[in-house]
């Protein structure tokens, strides 16, 4: 469907400029979409690898916790856990992907410390704490990556909509309008040429009659 505008030379020039801008915009957006999709696939692969690590760390951590519970009992484990106090600081960070900035989160894990006495505990208690420490770090990293993936996926969808709009509507509509204006101007030019020839012939005929 063409635009409802008058077939004038100025409008033809405007349609040519609009078509050129739309085609350039389409090429740029298509390149952007391809880059974002590649980055999204890369991030999705990181998520897959992290999921495997988290599954393994979860199994390791809870298996270690189960062994400690069997050794020292739940009451003693609860007493030990009350002595452990870590401050985990999570902050917002900016990540640049495909030339675009995305907000995410980052955690700087605190240095591991020994909060309880070695008396009445086992080395496996330290093992449990270290295992869950590592698991928490992995979970925070997963949250950070998933935040980027969600926003990156949203940007891919938005870019795809713009690409589709240019490809399916703006460019075809502008091309059709440009073609229509060109045909109308050509037809008008032919009509003008015909009229001029007719006037010239009439003038020549009148001059011959006077002679």
C-alpha positions as CSV (number, residue, x, y, z in Angstrom):
1,X,0.0,0.0,0.0
2,X,1.5,3.3,-1.1
3,X,1.4,6.5,0.9
4,X,-1.4,9.0,0.1
5,X,0.7,11.9,-1.1
6,X,0.8,14.1,-4.2
7,X,2.9,12.9,-7.1
8,X,5.3,15.9,-7.2
9,X,9.1,16.1,-7.8
10,X,9.7,17.3,-4.2
11,X,7.7,14.3,-2.8
12,X,9.7,12.0,-5.2
13,X,12.9,13.4,-3.7
14,X,11.6,12.9,-0.2
15,X,10.7,9.3,-1.0
16,X,14.1,8.6,-2.4
17,X,15.7,10.0,0.7
18,X,13.3,8.0,2.9
19,X,14.0,4.8,1.0
20,X,17.7,5.2,1.3
21,X,17.5,5.9,5.0
22,X,15.2,2.9,5.5
23,X,17.4,0.6,3.6
24,X,20.5,1.8,5.4
25,X,18.7,1.5,8.7
26,X,17.6,-2.0,7.8
27,X,21.2,-3.1,7.1
28,X,22.4,-1.6,10.4
29,X,19.6,-3.1,12.4
30,X,20.1,-6.5,10.8
31,X,23.8,-6.4,11.7
32,X,22.9,-5.4,15.2
33,X,20.4,-8.2,15.5
34,X,23.0,-10.8,14.3
35,X,25.5,-9.5,16.8
36,X,23.0,-9.6,19.7
37,X,21.9,-13.1,18.8
38,X,25.5,-14.3,18.7
39,X,26.1,-12.7,22.1
40,X,22.8,-14.2,23.4
41,X,23.9,-17.7,22.3
42,X,27.3,-17.2,23.9
43,X,25.6,-16.1,27.2
44,X,23.2,-19.1,27.0
45,X,26.1,-21.4,26.7
46,X,27.7,-19.8,29.8
47,X,24.4,-20.4,31.6
48,X,24.4,-24.0,30.6
49,X,27.9,-24.5,31.9
50,X,27.1,-22.7,35.1
51,X,24.0,-24.9,35.6
52,X,26.2,-28.0,35.4
53,X,28.7,-26.5,37.9
54,X,25.8,-25.5,40.3
55,X,24.3,-28.9,40.1
56,X,27.6,-30.5,41.0
57,X,28.3,-28.0,43.7
58,X,24.9,-28.5,45.2
59,X,25.3,-32.3,45.3
60,X,28.8,-31.9,46.9
61,X,27.6,-29.3,49.5
62,X,24.6,-31.2,50.7
63,X,26.5,-34.5,50.7
64,X,29.2,-32.9,52.9
65,X,26.5,-31.4,55.2
66,X,24.9,-34.8,55.6
67,X,28.2,-36.3,56.6
68,X,28.8,-33.6,59.2
69,X,25.2,-34.0,60.6
70,X,25.9,-37.7,61.1
71,X,29.2,-37.0,62.9
72,X,28.3,-34.1,65.3
73,X,24.5,-33.9,65.2
74,X,22.1,-31.1,64.2
75,X,22.3,-29.2,67.5
76,X,26.1,-28.8,67.3
77,X,25.8,-27.8,63.6
78,X,23.3,-25.1,64.6
79,X,25.6,-23.8,67.3
80,X,28.6,-23.7,64.8
81,X,26.4,-21.9,62.2
82,X,25.5,-19.2,64.6
83,X,29.2,-18.3,65.0
84,X,29.7,-17.9,61.3
85,X,29.1,-14.3,60.2
86,X,30.0,-13.2,56.7
87,X,29.0,-9.9,55.0
88,X,28.3,-10.4,51.3
89,X,28.1,-7.2,49.4
90,X,26.1,-7.3,46.1
91,X,26.3,-4.2,43.9
92,X,25.0,-3.2,40.5
93,X,27.4,-3.2,37.6
94,X,27.3,-2.1,34.0
95,X,28.2,-4.6,31.3
96,X,28.8,-3.7,27.6
97,X,27.7,-6.3,25.1
98,X,27.4,-5.8,21.4
99,X,28.1,-2.1,21.9
100,X,25.2,-1.8,24.3
101,X,25.2,-1.3,28.1
102,X,23.3,-3.6,30.4
103,X,22.8,-3.4,34.1
104,X,23.7,-6.5,36.2
105,X,24.9,-7.5,39.6
106,X,28.2,-8.5,41.1
107,X,29.4,-9.9,44.4
108,X,32.8,-9.6,45.9
109,X,33.1,-12.7,48.1
110,X,34.6,-12.0,51.5
111,X,37.8,-13.7,52.6
112,X,37.2,-17.1,54.2
113,X,37.7,-17.1,58.0
114,X,37.5,-19.5,60.9
115,X,34.8,-18.3,63.2
116,X,34.6,-21.2,65.6
117,X,37.0,-23.1,67.8
118,X,38.7,-26.3,66.5
119,X,37.6,-28.0,69.7
120,X,34.5,-30.0,69.2
121,X,34.5,-29.7,65.5
122,X,35.9,-31.7,62.6
123,X,37.7,-30.8,59.4
124,X,34.5,-31.7,57.6
125,X,32.9,-28.7,59.2
126,X,35.3,-26.5,57.4
127,X,34.7,-28.5,54.2
128,X,31.0,-27.8,54.4
129,X,31.5,-24.1,54.9
130,X,33.8,-23.9,51.9
131,X,31.5,-26.0,49.7
132,X,28.5,-23.7,50.5
133,X,30.7,-20.7,50.0
134,X,31.6,-21.8,46.5
135,X,27.9,-22.7,45.8
136,X,26.8,-19.2,46.8
137,X,29.4,-17.6,44.6
138,X,28.2,-19.7,41.6
139,X,24.6,-18.8,42.3
140,X,25.4,-15.1,42.4
141,X,27.3,-15.4,39.1
142,X,24.3,-17.2,37.6
143,X,21.9,-14.4,38.8
144,X,24.2,-11.9,37.2
145,X,24.3,-13.7,33.9
146,X,20.6,-14.5,33.8
147,X,19.9,-10.8,34.4
148,X,22.0,-10.0,31.3
149,X,20.4,-12.8,29.3
150,X,16.9,-11.6,30.0
151,X,17.7,-8.0,29.0
152,X,19.7,-9.1,26.0
153,X,16.8,-11.3,24.8
154,X,14.4,-8.3,25.2
155,X,16.8,-6.2,23.1
156,X,16.9,-8.9,20.4
157,X,13.1,-9.0,20.3
158,X,12.9,-5.2,20.1
159,X,15.5,-5.1,17.3
160,X,13.7,-7.9,15.4
161,X,10.4,-5.9,15.5
162,X,12.2,-2.9,14.1
163,X,13.8,-5.0,11.3
164,X,10.4,-6.6,10.5
165,X,8.7,-3.2,10.4
166,X,11.3,-1.8,7.9
167,X,11.3,-5.0,5.8
168,X,7.6,-5.7,5.7
169,X,6.1,-2.2,5.8
170,X,8.3,0.9,5.6
171,X,10.6,-0.2,2.7
172,X,7.9,-1.8,0.5
173,X,5.5,1.1,1.1
174,X,8.1,3.7,0.3
175,X,9.2,1.8,-2.8
176,X,5.6,1.6,-4.1
177,X,5.0,5.3,-3.4
178,X,8.3,6.2,-5.2
179,X,7.3,4.0,-8.2
180,X,3.8,5.5,-8.3
181,X,5.1,9.1,-8.2
182,X,7.7,8.3,-10.9
183,X,5.0,6.8,-13.1
184,X,2.7,9.8,-12.6
185,X,5.5,12.3,-13.4
186,X,6.5,10.3,-16.5
187,X,2.9,10.3,-17.7
188,X,2.6,14.0,-17.0
189,X,5.7,14.6,-18.9
190,X,4.4,12.6,-21.9
191,X,1.2,14.6,-21.7
192,X,3.1,17.9,-21.6
193,X,5.2,16.8,-24.6
194,X,2.1,15.8,-26.5
195,X,0.5,19.2,-25.8
196,X,3.6,21.1,-26.8
197,X,3.9,19.2,-30.1
198,X,0.2,19.8,-30.7
199,X,0.6,23.5,-30.1
200,X,3.7,23.7,-32.2
201,X,1.9,21.9,-35.1
202,X,-1.0,24.2,-34.7
203,X,1.2,27.2,-34.8
204,X,3.1,26.0,-37.9
205,X,-0.3,25.3,-39.6
206,X,-1.5,28.8,-38.8
207,X,1.7,30.3,-40.2
208,X,1.4,28.2,-43.4
209,X,-2.2,29.4,-43.9
210,X,-1.2,33.0,-43.5
211,X,1.4,32.5,-46.2
